[in-house]
Structure formats: C-alpha cells, structure tokens
Amino acid sequence: MDFALTEDQILLKETVRAFAEKHFRESLIERDEKAEFDAEGWKKLAEFGIFKLPIPEAYGGLGKDAFNCLIVMEALGYGCPDSGLLFAAGSHLWTCEIPILTFGTDAQKAKYLPDLSSGALIGGHAMTEPDSGSDAFSIRTKAVRKGDVYILNGAKTFISNAPIADVLVVFASTDKDKGFAGISAFIVEKGFPGYSVGRPLKKMGLKTSPTSEVILQDCVVPVSNRLGPEGAGSAIFNAEMDWERSCLFGCHLGALERQLERCIEYSKTRHQFGQPIGKFQSISHKIADMKVRLELARLILYKVAWSKSTGQKAPVDSAIAKLFLSEAYVKSSLDAIQIHGGYGYMAEFGVEKDLRDAVASRIYSGTSEIQKNVIASWLGL
Ligand SMILES: Cc1cc2nc3c(=O)[nH]c(=O)nc-3n(C[C@H](O)[C@H](O)[C@H](O)COP(=O)(O)OP(=O)(O)OC[C@H]3O[C@@H](n4cnc5c(N)ncnc54)[C@H](O)[C@@H]3O)c2cc1C
C-alpha cells in the first residue's frame, strides 16, 4: 500500500491551502452571528475553479477524480474557517453538479454544467420533507406527467442553498405503489411556474450557509428536465450521497487539522500554575486524542476516495468514514473548547463555532444512526 501523495497532488494541496489562507483570512464571527452568506467568497471560489473540479473539460471543467477532489476539499477546509460557505459549495458540487454529470442527457449537461462549473448558477438538491427525513424514499411530493411536462406538488425542508439557488435537483414520486423504485429526479429552475422558496431557517451552526423550505405548487417541469429515467431517483440520490460523504467530509478533515494546530499552539502559550497548560497530562492527552482522530479520519476517507477513483464501490467504508468523521469532529470540537477554557466558550475567540458546525455533520448525508444501520446490515444483522 502506498499512501504517499504524488508531487502533483502535494502541489495541488499547497496551492489550494495558500489560496484559502489568503482569501478567507478575515474574521467571520460577525457574519456568522448575522447568518450572512459570503457572496464575494463564492465568487472567489468560482474564479479559483473550485466548481470546475469534477466536471470534464468538455463542459468547461477540470476533470478531477474523487481522490483529487478530496485533497482540494481538505486543503480548503484547513485554510477557510467559513464552514458554512464550504458546505454551500459542497451542496452545489456534490448534490447538483454530480447528478447532472452522471445521469444527465447530453442536452442537460450542455445546458447546465458550464454555468454551474463557472459558479454563474448556484445549485443544490431537495429530498427531505417535513415528514420524511432518514426514511428518504417515503417522500410525498408527487410528479404527474401531462404530455410534455410533469406537474410537481409537495413541500421540501432543510434545503441547503435554496434561498440563493438557481437550480435544484428535486426528488418526487412518479409511482407511489413502487416505493423507492417509484422515485424520480428533476432539474428544477427557480423560474419554473409554481416553484417558490419558503422562509429562511435559522440554524445552530453552519449559519453562513443559507437554508430554507421549497414549495412546489403545480410546478411545471418539462419532461426534458427529468434526470435519468422514471424511477432512477434512488440511484441518483445514492450516487450523490456517495460523493458527498467522501468529498464534503474532506472539508471537515481540514477543519480537524486546523483545530488541532490551534489547540497545540494555545497549550504551549497559555500558562497556569507557572507552566504551559500543555504540560498537564489532562490537556496533552486531549491533544493526543485529537491527533489520533485526525489521522484515522484521514486514512478511512482517503481509502473511500481512492476506491471511488479506481472504480470500486465502497458502501461500507463510506458509511464508516461518514460516521467516524462526524463523531470525531464533534468530540474534537468539544476537546478544543475544554482546552481553551472560558475563552473557548466565548464566541469572539472563534473556537466554539466549530462545535456548532460539527453537530450538523452527524445529521446531514444520513445520520450517525443510519450509518450504523448500513454497517450492521452489511454485517448480516
Ligand atoms: C445543516 C443541514 C443541511 C441539510 N441540507 C439538506 C439538503 O440540502 N437537502 C435535503 O434534501 N436535505 C437536507 N438536510 C436534511 C437531512 O438530510 C435530514 O435532516 C436527515 O436525513 C435526517 O432526517 P430528519 O431530520 O427528518 O430526522 P429523522 O429521520 O426524523 O430522525 C430523527 C432521529 O431518529 C433517528 N432515526 C430515524 N430513523 C432511524 C432508524 N431507522 N434507525 C435508527 N435511528 C433512526 C435519526 O438518526 C435521528 O436521530 C439537511 C440537514 C441539515 C441538518
């Protein structure tokens, strides 16, 4: 086994880190409090080419595989503390660009991918409904075909990017009797008749990532905007989640490293009882635990992305990685607060924000409990 990055990959990682550290240096505490999306930051990500990453050159992209995308996301997560902005970027990339790229017709790809990859259009996806979360395929939103169009009716909630999105991949049932095999996916533009966005939702963390409900009331969607055949919705959703669980979580990997370095620095410079607090075993052991979590998280996530890049399916590793990383992020964020004492708890020091952001990672892309169900079922339980 060779886990060494190639020279090109090392250069890629360093270049992205340098970009992120240069452009996302400003304090975001105030913007986080106001729950403000960084539209300028989005443009910087777009200009740097982040939204081109997985898109082939034919559609204006860079054609990077999952492993190289992961490395870029890790470097961004390290250099850019605005996890809300990176979360919004992740929704755009993994839940809108990827399904259109993987399941779209040539016409759909030609219409949407160039503008999505340049950042001119903002995307996301809408599966969750008020009564359907983990049990995603129990959605009630219906799509009924009438000639050349589908009429969609239903309500979606917790939809990342919805307040700013131009295009969403929306999931709806085309045949209720078929259960998950009756779910279909549609590319829905914000200007389609009957599409509207509900109230913005206030969140505990990831505040700079805009979230809202989406209402589909007799929403008219051309048949040419159906993604894949009728009934392909579950395969499309699973493919998105597969990318999200490896690449979005790369940002968290970078955040874990940044957090660890900050804690080491603080433990060396904060003195109590005449010595640096890092000399107290209770502090140094927390830091050792954080380092162990970071390294194990990196190993499993790299393995998942490497499997994807080499054409292997890794559903169990993917579930293990998602579960381990999100739980590690929460535990290390708690440790970081404890290491910083009262300063860790005060918003103005920017330490507590990681915990608020991290808690969400145990919920989106399938909760920790659902990942355990996946692992257990692969073990025959
Ligand atoms: C920040 C954020 C962004 C999001 N963005 C999007 C988005 O862009 N698009 C979108 O479609 N959705 C999005 N979601 C929704 C997300 O996918 C759901 O919140 C998630 O799937 C869980 O569904 P739920 O909230 O309805 O919880 P529920 O499914 O009601 O779960 C409640 C609790 O019960 C547990 N539970 C449920 N079923 C089982 C089971 N079978 N076994 C064991 N335990 C179980 C869960 O683990 C959880 O602890 C987002 C959520 C968050 C927090």
The ligand as an SDF file (V2000), in Angstrom:
LIG
                    3D

 53 58  0  0  0  0  0  0  0  0999 V2000
  -27.4530   21.5080    8.0220 C   0  0  0  0  0  0  0  0  0  0  0  0
  -28.3660   20.6010    7.2670 C   0  0  0  0  0  0  0  0  0  0  0  0
  -28.4380   20.7100    5.8870 C   0  0  0  0  0  0  0  0  0  0  0  0
  -29.2970   19.8810    5.1590 C   0  0  0  0  0  0  0  0  0  0  0  0
  -29.3890   20.0400    3.8000 N   0  0  0  0  0  0  0  0  0  0  0  0
  -30.2690   19.2910    3.0950 C   0  0  0  0  0  0  0  0  0  0  0  0
  -30.4350   19.4740    1.6820 C   0  0  0  0  0  0  0  0  0  0  0  0
  -29.7520   20.3000    1.0700 O   0  0  0  0  0  0  0  0  0  0  0  0
  -31.3450   18.7150    1.0250 N   0  0  0  0  0  0  0  0  0  0  0  0
  -32.1040   17.7750    1.6530 C   0  0  0  0  0  0  0  0  0  0  0  0
  -32.8980   17.1000    0.9870 O   0  0  0  0  0  0  0  0  0  0  0  0
  -31.9860   17.5820    2.9970 N   0  0  0  0  0  0  0  0  0  0  0  0
  -31.0880   18.3150    3.7310 C   0  0  0  0  0  0  0  0  0  0  0  0
  -30.9610   18.1230    5.0880 N   0  0  0  0  0  0  0  0  0  0  0  0
  -31.8360   17.1730    5.7550 C   0  0  0  0  0  0  0  0  0  0  0  0
  -31.1490   15.9290    6.2500 C   0  0  0  0  0  0  0  0  0  0  0  0
  -30.8400   15.0880    5.1630 O   0  0  0  0  0  0  0  0  0  0  0  0
  -32.0900   15.2650    7.2830 C   0  0  0  0  0  0  0  0  0  0  0  0
  -32.1550   16.1320    8.3880 O   0  0  0  0  0  0  0  0  0  0  0  0
  -31.5880   13.9020    7.7060 C   0  0  0  0  0  0  0  0  0  0  0  0
  -31.7090   12.9760    6.6610 O   0  0  0  0  0  0  0  0  0  0  0  0
  -32.3800   13.3770    8.9190 C   0  0  0  0  0  0  0  0  0  0  0  0
  -33.7570   13.4710    8.7170 O   0  0  0  0  0  0  0  0  0  0  0  0
  -34.7000   14.1690    9.8240 P   0  0  0  0  0  0  0  0  0  0  0  0
  -34.0790   15.4610   10.1790 O   0  0  0  0  0  0  0  0  0  0  0  0
  -36.0780   14.1720    9.3170 O   0  0  0  0  0  0  0  0  0  0  0  0
  -34.5840   13.2270   11.0900 O   0  0  0  0  0  0  0  0  0  0  0  0
  -35.3820   11.8480   11.3300 P   0  0  0  0  0  0  0  0  0  0  0  0
  -35.2050   10.9560   10.1590 O   0  0  0  0  0  0  0  0  0  0  0  0
  -36.7540   12.1360   11.7760 O   0  0  0  0  0  0  0  0  0  0  0  0
  -34.5440   11.2370   12.5320 O   0  0  0  0  0  0  0  0  0  0  0  0
  -34.7200   11.6380   13.8910 C   0  0  0  0  0  0  0  0  0  0  0  0
  -33.8260   10.7300   14.7520 C   0  0  0  0  0  0  0  0  0  0  0  0
  -34.2730    9.3520   14.6060 O   0  0  0  0  0  0  0  0  0  0  0  0
  -33.1820    8.5600   14.1620 C   0  0  0  0  0  0  0  0  0  0  0  0
  -33.6620    7.5190   13.2420 N   0  0  0  0  0  0  0  0  0  0  0  0
  -34.5120    7.6690   12.1980 C   0  0  0  0  0  0  0  0  0  0  0  0
  -34.6770    6.5030   11.5720 N   0  0  0  0  0  0  0  0  0  0  0  0
  -33.8970    5.6020   12.2070 C   0  0  0  0  0  0  0  0  0  0  0  0
  -33.6210    4.2180   12.0400 C   0  0  0  0  0  0  0  0  0  0  0  0
  -34.1510    3.5150   11.0310 N   0  0  0  0  0  0  0  0  0  0  0  0
  -32.7530    3.6160   12.8980 N   0  0  0  0  0  0  0  0  0  0  0  0
  -32.1730    4.3190   13.9080 C   0  0  0  0  0  0  0  0  0  0  0  0
  -32.4050    5.6220   14.1240 N   0  0  0  0  0  0  0  0  0  0  0  0
  -33.2340    6.2580   13.2950 C   0  0  0  0  0  0  0  0  0  0  0  0
  -32.2450    9.5300   13.4330 C   0  0  0  0  0  0  0  0  0  0  0  0
  -30.9100    9.0110   13.3600 O   0  0  0  0  0  0  0  0  0  0  0  0
  -32.3620   10.7670   14.3210 C   0  0  0  0  0  0  0  0  0  0  0  0
  -31.5260   10.6200   15.4430 O   0  0  0  0  0  0  0  0  0  0  0  0
  -30.0940   18.9200    5.8300 C   0  0  0  0  0  0  0  0  0  0  0  0
  -29.9980   18.8050    7.2190 C   0  0  0  0  0  0  0  0  0  0  0  0
  -29.1400   19.6190    7.9420 C   0  0  0  0  0  0  0  0  0  0  0  0
  -29.0480   19.4660    9.4300 C   0  0  0  0  0  0  0  0  0  0  0  0
  1  2  1  0
  2  3  1  0
  2 52  2  0
  3  4  2  0
  4  5  1  0
  4 50  1  0
  5  6  2  0
  6  7  1  0
  6 13  1  0
  7  8  2  0
  7  9  1  0
  9 10  1  0
 10 11  2  0
 10 12  1  0
 12 13  2  0
 13 14  1  0
 14 15  1  0
 14 50  1  0
 15 16  1  0
 16 17  1  0
 16 18  1  0
 18 19  1  0
 18 20  1  0
 20 21  1  0
 20 22  1  0
 22 23  1  0
 23 24  1  0
 24 25  2  0
 24 26  1  0
 24 27  1  0
 27 28  1  0
 28 29  2  0
 28 30  1  0
 28 31  1  0
 31 32  1  0
 32 33  1  0
 33 34  1  0
 33 48  1  0
 34 35  1  0
 35 36  1  0
 35 46  1  0
 36 37  1  0
 36 45  1  0
 37 38  2  0
 38 39  1  0
 39 40  1  0
 39 45  2  0
 40 41  1  0
 40 42  2  0
 42 43  1  0
 43 44  2  0
 44 45  1  0
 46 47  1  0
 46 48  1  0
 48 49  1  0
 50 51  2  0
 51 52  1  0
 52 53  1  0
M  END
$$$$
